[in-house]
Amino acid sequence: MEEKIEKLILERIANPGWVTTRGILLDPQGQSAPEEHLEVEKVMVQLAQRGLVSLWRLILQDGEETLMAAARPDLELDKDLEQRGAWAWAEPYHYQE
């Protein structure tokens, strides 16, 4: 299962450069179980530890919901979202190694 999630993450960060847990779970409304999001987050952290992605906390416009996002290591997601006038903003996510 982890290999499948890892492959999806790496494919999705190719274009547009980043993906959230919802994007991996094909869950735009946030209906998936919290355990499913945790499994995707775990794989995202493993990829970050290997230097394959950078991690971000995506904060939705209302500020009440956050999602983990994985991005290409060279993508500054916070600046990218700001330049596009996106519905969310991003902050770097720091994890324990």
N, C-alpha and C positions, 0 to 999 in steps of 0.2 A: 504494500500500500504506500509506504513512504517513497519508494522509487517512482511510483506513478505521480505522486504529488510533486516530488522534486522535478520531474520532467515537465509537468505542466507549468510550474513556476518559471523554470528557465525558458520555456517557449514563450510565455506571456510577457516576460520582461524584455524580450527582443523588440517588441513594438506594442505599446507606445513607450516602453521603458520601465514600466512598473505594474504591479498587480496587488490587490488586497486579498485578504482571506475570502471575502465574499466572491471575488472574481474567480478564485480557484474552485470554490464550491458551487459556482453558478447560482448564487443566492443573492440577487440584487436587493431583495426586501429584508434580508437578515432573518430568515425563518429557520435556518439550520440550527441544530443543537449546539450548545456551547462546546461540547466535547469535540465536535467536528472542527470548529474554529481553532481549538487548542491543538489539535493534531496538525493542522496546516501551519500554525504558528511555530510549533516545534520543528517542523521541516525547514521553515524560513530561517530560524535561528541556526540550524545546522549548516545551511548554505552560507549564511553570513560568517560563521566561524571558519569556513573554508575560503572565504574571500570572494565568493561567487555573486553575492548580492549585498546591498546595503539595506538596513532596516529603517523603517519610518513609522511613526504613529500618524495616521491620517485622521484628522479631526473634522467631522462634518460641520457644516455651516452653523447649525444651531448650537454647536459646542457640547452637546449632551452625549454624543456617541463618538467613539474612536475605534479605528480598525488598524490592525497591523498591515503594513505594506512592504513588499520586497521590491527593490529597484536595481537597475544596473548600477554597479559600483561607481560609475562616472556620472550618474544623473543626480543633480541636486533637485530633488523632488519639491522641496519647499519653494525654490525659485521658479521652477517650471509651472507649478500650480498658480503662483502669484502672477506670472506673466500672462497666463491664459485666463485670468479672472475666474478661476475654478470655484466650485461650490464647497470646497474644503481647503484646509491648509495642512501642512505637514511639519512635523518636528522630528529630528533624528531620534531613533529609538536605541537606547543603550541597554545591552543585555549583559548578564553575568556569564563569564567564560568558565 
